[in-house]
Amino acid sequence: MEIREGTPVEVTTAGGDQVWMIAVTGVVPGRDMPVVWVARADEYKRKGLGAHCIPWPAQFVRTPTGTGR
């Protein structure tokens, strides 16, 4: 599945944990590497594109393969 605005994604933290987020963009160029801008799902539902967004390294963002969400 292609990542684009509104896509539920799973991101990997520096500690190796998996966290559910919502993609606000697809993969875009960052300063040092490609990133996906993401937001917490609850905040995205409330504010949409006005949610606080975080640039996440694209290599650590994936679309979930299971049906857990």
Backbone as XML, in Angstrom:
<?xml version="1.0"?>
<chain id="A" units="angstrom">
  <residue number="1" name="MET">
    <atom name="N" x="0.846" y="-1.185" z="0.000"/>
    <atom name="CA" x="0.000" y="0.000" z="0.000"/>
    <atom name="C" x="0.885" y="1.240" z="0.000"/>
  </residue>
  <residue number="2" name="GLU">
    <atom name="N" x="0.513" y="2.185" z="-0.812"/>
    <atom name="CA" x="1.247" y="3.451" z="-0.879"/>
    <atom name="C" x="0.885" y="4.315" z="0.326"/>
  </residue>
  <residue number="3" name="ILE">
    <atom name="N" x="1.883" y="4.959" z="0.912"/>
    <atom name="CA" x="1.643" y="5.855" z="2.042"/>
    <atom name="C" x="1.290" y="7.231" z="1.495"/>
  </residue>
  <residue number="4" name="ARG">
    <atom name="N" x="0.163" y="7.770" z="1.962"/>
    <atom name="CA" x="-0.255" y="9.122" z="1.592"/>
    <atom name="C" x="-1.032" y="9.713" z="2.760"/>
  </residue>
  <residue number="5" name="GLU">
    <atom name="N" x="-1.456" y="10.940" z="2.628"/>
    <atom name="CA" x="-2.161" y="11.617" z="3.721"/>
    <atom name="C" x="-3.375" y="10.809" z="4.168"/>
  </residue>
  <residue number="6" name="GLY">
    <atom name="N" x="-3.460" y="10.565" z="5.492"/>
    <atom name="CA" x="-4.569" y="9.815" z="6.059"/>
    <atom name="C" x="-4.324" y="8.328" z="6.218"/>
  </residue>
  <residue number="7" name="THR">
    <atom name="N" x="-3.197" y="7.813" z="5.704"/>
    <atom name="CA" x="-2.895" y="6.391" z="5.813"/>
    <atom name="C" x="-2.480" y="6.040" z="7.240"/>
  </residue>
  <residue number="8" name="PRO">
    <atom name="N" x="-3.122" y="5.041" z="7.876"/>
    <atom name="CA" x="-2.633" y="4.573" z="9.173"/>
    <atom name="C" x="-1.282" y="3.881" z="8.960"/>
  </residue>
  <residue number="9" name="VAL">
    <atom name="N" x="-0.309" y="4.213" z="9.789"/>
    <atom name="CA" x="1.024" y="3.625" z="9.667"/>
    <atom name="C" x="1.523" y="3.189" z="11.038"/>
  </residue>
  <residue number="10" name="GLU">
    <atom name="N" x="2.494" y="2.313" z="11.011"/>
    <atom name="CA" x="3.185" y="1.874" z="12.207"/>
    <atom name="C" x="4.611" y="2.388" z="12.088"/>
  </residue>
  <residue number="11" name="VAL">
    <atom name="N" x="5.072" y="3.118" z="13.098"/>
    <atom name="CA" x="6.431" y="3.651" z="13.066"/>
    <atom name="C" x="7.257" y="2.952" z="14.133"/>
  </residue>
  <residue number="12" name="THR">
    <atom name="N" x="8.539" y="2.813" z="13.877"/>
    <atom name="CA" x="9.454" y="2.202" z="14.835"/>
    <atom name="C" x="10.225" y="3.305" z="15.532"/>
  </residue>
  <residue number="13" name="THR">
    <atom name="N" x="10.187" y="3.291" z="16.869"/>
    <atom name="CA" x="10.899" y="4.297" z="17.656"/>
    <atom name="C" x="12.372" y="3.922" z="17.775"/>
  </residue>
  <residue number="14" name="ALA">
    <atom name="N" x="13.171" y="4.846" z="18.299"/>
    <atom name="CA" x="14.597" y="4.575" z="18.510"/>
    <atom name="C" x="14.792" y="3.395" z="19.455"/>
  </residue>
  <residue number="15" name="GLY">
    <atom name="N" x="13.840" y="3.175" z="20.365"/>
    <atom name="CA" x="13.920" y="2.057" z="21.304"/>
    <atom name="C" x="13.408" y="0.745" z="20.738"/>
  </residue>
  <residue number="16" name="GLY">
    <atom name="N" x="12.914" y="0.760" z="19.494"/>
    <atom name="CA" x="12.433" y="-0.456" z="18.851"/>
    <atom name="C" x="10.946" y="-0.723" z="19.021"/>
  </residue>
  <residue number="17" name="ASP">
    <atom name="N" x="10.234" y="0.155" z="19.737"/>
    <atom name="CA" x="8.791" y="-0.019" z="19.906"/>
    <atom name="C" x="8.058" y="0.338" z="18.619"/>
  </residue>
  <residue number="18" name="GLN">
    <atom name="N" x="6.891" y="-0.271" z="18.441"/>
    <atom name="CA" x="6.022" y="0.040" z="17.303"/>
    <atom name="C" x="4.901" y="0.940" z="17.806"/>
  </residue>
  <residue number="19" name="VAL">
    <atom name="N" x="4.681" y="2.067" z="17.131"/>
    <atom name="CA" x="3.664" y="3.036" z="17.527"/>
    <atom name="C" x="2.762" y="3.317" z="16.325"/>
  </residue>
  <residue number="20" name="TRP">
    <atom name="N" x="1.441" y="3.334" z="16.571"/>
    <atom name="CA" x="0.480" y="3.641" z="15.514"/>
    <atom name="C" x="0.367" y="5.147" z="15.344"/>
  </residue>
  <residue number="21" name="MET">
    <atom name="N" x="0.450" y="5.613" z="14.116"/>
    <atom name="CA" x="0.317" y="7.028" z="13.786"/>
    <atom name="C" x="-0.505" y="7.127" z="12.501"/>
  </residue>
  <residue number="22" name="ILE">
    <atom name="N" x="-0.768" y="8.360" z="12.088"/>
    <atom name="CA" x="-1.426" y="8.628" z="10.805"/>
    <atom name="C" x="-0.457" y="9.440" z="9.952"/>
  </residue>
  <residue number="23" name="ALA">
    <atom name="N" x="-0.256" y="9.006" z="8.717"/>
    <atom name="CA" x="0.610" y="9.756" z="7.803"/>
    <atom name="C" x="-0.096" y="11.046" z="7.392"/>
  </residue>
  <residue number="24" name="VAL">
    <atom name="N" x="0.641" y="12.138" z="7.424"/>
    <atom name="CA" x="0.113" y="13.428" z="6.984"/>
    <atom name="C" x="0.624" y="13.734" z="5.576"/>
  </residue>
  <residue number="25" name="THR">
    <atom name="N" x="1.702" y="13.071" z="5.182"/>
    <atom name="CA" x="2.236" y="13.175" z="3.822"/>
    <atom name="C" x="2.643" y="11.781" z="3.365"/>
  </residue>
  <residue number="26" name="GLY">
    <atom name="N" x="2.985" y="11.678" z="2.104"/>
    <atom name="CA" x="3.672" y="10.496" z="1.625"/>
    <atom name="C" x="5.152" y="10.667" z="1.942"/>
  </residue>
  <residue number="27" name="VAL">
    <atom name="N" x="5.993" y="9.883" z="1.316"/>
    <atom name="CA" x="7.440" y="10.021" z="1.500"/>
    <atom name="C" x="7.889" y="11.295" z="0.785"/>
  </residue>
  <residue number="28" name="VAL">
    <atom name="N" x="8.583" y="12.165" z="1.529"/>
    <atom name="CA" x="9.078" y="13.432" z="0.983"/>
    <atom name="C" x="10.542" y="13.597" z="1.366"/>
  </residue>
  <residue number="29" name="PRO">
    <atom name="N" x="11.296" y="14.414" z="0.616"/>
    <atom name="CA" x="12.693" y="14.641" z="0.982"/>
    <atom name="C" x="12.784" y="15.388" z="2.314"/>
  </residue>
  <residue number="30" name="GLY">
    <atom name="N" x="13.641" y="14.905" z="3.202"/>
    <atom name="CA" x="13.951" y="15.607" z="4.442"/>
    <atom name="C" x="15.318" y="16.250" z="4.305"/>
  </residue>
  <residue number="31" name="ARG">
    <atom name="N" x="15.802" y="16.844" z="5.372"/>
    <atom name="CA" x="17.117" y="17.487" z="5.305"/>
    <atom name="C" x="18.212" y="16.460" z="5.009"/>
  </residue>
  <residue number="32" name="ASP">
    <atom name="N" x="18.184" y="15.323" z="5.710"/>
    <atom name="CA" x="19.238" y="14.318" z="5.563"/>
    <atom name="C" x="18.764" y="13.006" z="4.955"/>
  </residue>
  <residue number="33" name="MET">
    <atom name="N" x="17.456" y="12.779" z="4.918"/>
    <atom name="CA" x="16.920" y="11.494" z="4.454"/>
    <atom name="C" x="15.447" y="11.670" z="4.114"/>
  </residue>
  <residue number="34" name="PRO">
    <atom name="N" x="14.877" y="10.734" z="3.361"/>
    <atom name="CA" x="13.436" y="10.791" z="3.099"/>
    <atom name="C" x="12.657" y="10.602" z="4.407"/>
  </residue>
  <residue number="35" name="VAL">
    <atom name="N" x="11.554" y="11.348" z="4.550"/>
    <atom name="CA" x="10.724" y="11.259" z="5.752"/>
    <atom name="C" x="9.254" y="11.148" z="5.368"/>
  </residue>
  <residue number="36" name="VAL">
    <atom name="N" x="8.466" y="10.717" z="6.346"/>
    <atom name="CA" x="7.009" y="10.777" z="6.265"/>
    <atom name="C" x="6.577" y="11.613" z="7.457"/>
  </residue>
  <residue number="37" name="TRP">
    <atom name="N" x="5.816" y="12.667" z="7.207"/>
    <atom name="CA" x="5.297" y="13.472" z="8.318"/>
    <atom name="C" x="4.107" y="12.724" z="8.889"/>
  </residue>
  <residue number="38" name="VAL">
    <atom name="N" x="4.122" y="12.496" z="10.217"/>
    <atom name="CA" x="3.077" y="11.725" z="10.881"/>
    <atom name="C" x="2.511" y="12.510" z="12.057"/>
  </residue>
  <residue number="39" name="ALA">
    <atom name="N" x="1.331" y="12.105" z="12.496"/>
    <atom name="CA" x="0.681" y="12.695" z="13.669"/>
    <atom name="C" x="0.027" y="11.569" z="14.464"/>
  </residue>
  <residue number="40" name="ARG">
    <atom name="N" x="-0.177" y="11.810" z="15.758"/>
    <atom name="CA" x="-0.912" y="10.840" z="16.573"/>
    <atom name="C" x="-2.325" y="10.712" z="16.012"/>
  </residue>
  <residue number="41" name="ALA">
    <atom name="N" x="-2.843" y="9.502" z="16.015"/>
    <atom name="CA" x="-4.156" y="9.244" z="15.421"/>
    <atom name="C" x="-5.253" y="10.073" z="16.073"/>
  </residue>
  <residue number="42" name="ASP">
    <atom name="N" x="-5.249" y="10.178" z="17.395"/>
    <atom name="CA" x="-6.311" y="10.929" z="18.070"/>
    <atom name="C" x="-6.257" y="12.413" z="17.713"/>
  </residue>
  <residue number="43" name="GLU">
    <atom name="N" x="-5.060" y="12.959" z="17.633"/>
    <atom name="CA" x="-4.930" y="14.377" z="17.285"/>
    <atom name="C" x="-5.305" y="14.615" z="15.824"/>
  </residue>
  <residue number="44" name="TYR">
    <atom name="N" x="-4.917" y="13.698" z="14.950"/>
    <atom name="CA" x="-5.260" y="13.838" z="13.532"/>
    <atom name="C" x="-6.778" y="13.816" z="13.349"/>
  </residue>
  <residue number="45" name="LYS">
    <atom name="N" x="-7.465" y="12.949" z="14.105"/>
    <atom name="CA" x="-8.929" y="12.882" z="13.999"/>
    <atom name="C" x="-9.570" y="14.198" z="14.431"/>
  </residue>
  <residue number="46" name="ARG">
    <atom name="N" x="-8.989" y="14.848" z="15.441"/>
    <atom name="CA" x="-9.540" y="16.113" z="15.935"/>
    <atom name="C" x="-9.185" y="17.296" z="15.045"/>
  </residue>
  <residue number="47" name="LYS">
    <atom name="N" x="-7.934" y="17.355" z="14.584"/>
    <atom name="CA" x="-7.435" y="18.566" z="13.923"/>
    <atom name="C" x="-7.090" y="18.400" z="12.449"/>
  </residue>
  <residue number="48" name="GLY">
    <atom name="N" x="-7.083" y="17.184" z="11.944"/>
    <atom name="CA" x="-6.716" y="16.970" z="10.548"/>
    <atom name="C" x="-5.309" y="17.479" z="10.262"/>
  </residue>
  <residue number="49" name="LEU">
    <atom name="N" x="-5.159" y="18.229" z="9.186"/>
    <atom name="CA" x="-3.835" y="18.729" z="8.811"/>
    <atom name="C" x="-3.298" y="19.763" z="9.793"/>
  </residue>
  <residue number="50" name="GLY">
    <atom name="N" x="-4.132" y="20.227" z="10.727"/>
    <atom name="CA" x="-3.680" y="21.159" z="11.756"/>
    <atom name="C" x="-3.036" y="20.458" z="12.944"/>
  </residue>
  <residue number="51" name="ALA">
    <atom name="N" x="-2.985" y="19.134" z="12.923"/>
    <atom name="CA" x="-2.385" y="18.365" z="14.019"/>
    <atom name="C" x="-0.880" y="18.616" z="14.084"/>
  </residue>
  <residue number="52" name="HIS">
    <atom name="N" x="-0.316" y="18.437" z="15.273"/>
    <atom name="CA" x="1.141" y="18.539" z="15.435"/>
    <atom name="C" x="1.772" y="17.375" z="14.676"/>
  </residue>
  <residue number="53" name="CYS">
    <atom name="N" x="2.633" y="17.679" z="13.728"/>
    <atom name="CA" x="3.242" y="16.662" z="12.865"/>
    <atom name="C" x="4.717" y="16.486" z="13.188"/>
  </residue>
  <residue number="54" name="ILE">
    <atom name="N" x="5.183" y="15.261" z="13.014"/>
    <atom name="CA" x="6.573" y="14.906" z="13.301"/>
    <atom name="C" x="7.168" y="14.279" z="12.043"/>
  </residue>
  <residue number="55" name="PRO">
    <atom name="N" x="8.356" y="14.727" z="11.598"/>
    <atom name="CA" x="8.994" y="14.057" z="10.458"/>
    <atom name="C" x="9.629" y="12.754" z="10.937"/>
  </residue>
  <residue number="56" name="TRP">
    <atom name="N" x="9.211" y="11.629" z="10.369"/>
    <atom name="CA" x="9.730" y="10.326" z="10.777"/>
    <atom name="C" x="10.536" y="9.742" z="9.625"/>
  </residue>
  <residue number="57" name="PRO">
    <atom name="N" x="11.727" y="9.214" z="9.886"/>
    <atom name="CA" x="12.513" y="8.614" z="8.796"/>
    <atom name="C" x="11.688" y="7.557" z="8.055"/>
  </residue>
  <residue number="58" name="ALA">
    <atom name="N" x="11.591" y="7.698" z="6.758"/>
    <atom name="CA" x="10.739" y="6.822" z="5.955"/>
    <atom name="C" x="11.097" y="5.347" z="6.110"/>
  </residue>
  <residue number="59" name="GLN">
    <atom name="N" x="12.358" y="5.052" z="6.366"/>
    <atom name="CA" x="12.747" y="3.644" z="6.496"/>
    <atom name="C" x="12.134" y="2.988" z="7.728"/>
  </residue>
  <residue number="60" name="PHE">
    <atom name="N" x="11.613" y="3.790" z="8.664"/>
    <atom name="CA" x="11.008" y="3.259" z="9.883"/>
    <atom name="C" x="9.494" y="3.453" z="9.918"/>
  </residue>
  <residue number="61" name="VAL">
    <atom name="N" x="8.897" y="3.669" z="8.751"/>
    <atom name="CA" x="7.444" y="3.822" z="8.635"/>
    <atom name="C" x="6.940" y="2.729" z="7.709"/>
  </residue>
  <residue number="62" name="ARG">
    <atom name="N" x="5.897" y="2.027" z="8.146"/>
    <atom name="CA" x="5.330" y="0.986" z="7.280"/>
    <atom name="C" x="3.823" y="0.950" z="7.440"/>
  </residue>
  <residue number="63" name="THR">
    <atom name="N" x="3.170" y="0.460" z="6.416"/>
    <atom name="CA" x="1.731" y="0.251" z="6.520"/>
    <atom name="C" x="1.529" y="-1.099" z="7.191"/>
  </residue>
  <residue number="64" name="PRO">
    <atom name="N" x="0.595" y="-1.181" z="8.128"/>
    <atom name="CA" x="0.368" y="-2.447" z="8.825"/>
    <atom name="C" x="-0.148" y="-3.515" z="7.868"/>
  </residue>
  <residue number="65" name="THR">
    <atom name="N" x="0.286" y="-4.738" z="8.091"/>
    <atom name="CA" x="-0.154" y="-5.841" z="7.236"/>
    <atom name="C" x="-1.292" y="-6.624" z="7.866"/>
  </residue>
  <residue number="66" name="GLY">
    <atom name="N" x="-1.429" y="-6.535" z="9.191"/>
    <atom name="CA" x="-2.500" y="-7.251" z="9.884"/>
    <atom name="C" x="-3.776" y="-6.447" z="9.905"/>
  </residue>
  <residue number="67" name="THR">
    <atom name="N" x="-4.762" y="-6.972" z="10.609"/>
    <atom name="CA" x="-6.044" y="-6.284" z="10.712"/>
    <atom name="C" x="-6.284" y="-5.804" z="12.133"/>
  </residue>
  <residue number="68" name="GLY">
    <atom name="N" x="-5.220" y="-5.573" z="12.891"/>
    <atom name="CA" x="-5.344" y="-5.178" z="14.284"/>
    <atom name="C" x="-5.880" y="-3.783" z="14.489"/>
  </residue>
  <residue number="69" name="ARG">
    <atom name="N" x="-5.924" y="-2.953" z="13.474"/>
    <atom name="CA" x="-6.410" y="-1.572" z="13.617"/>
    <atom name="C" x="-7.437" y="-1.243" z="12.580"/>
  </residue>
</chain>
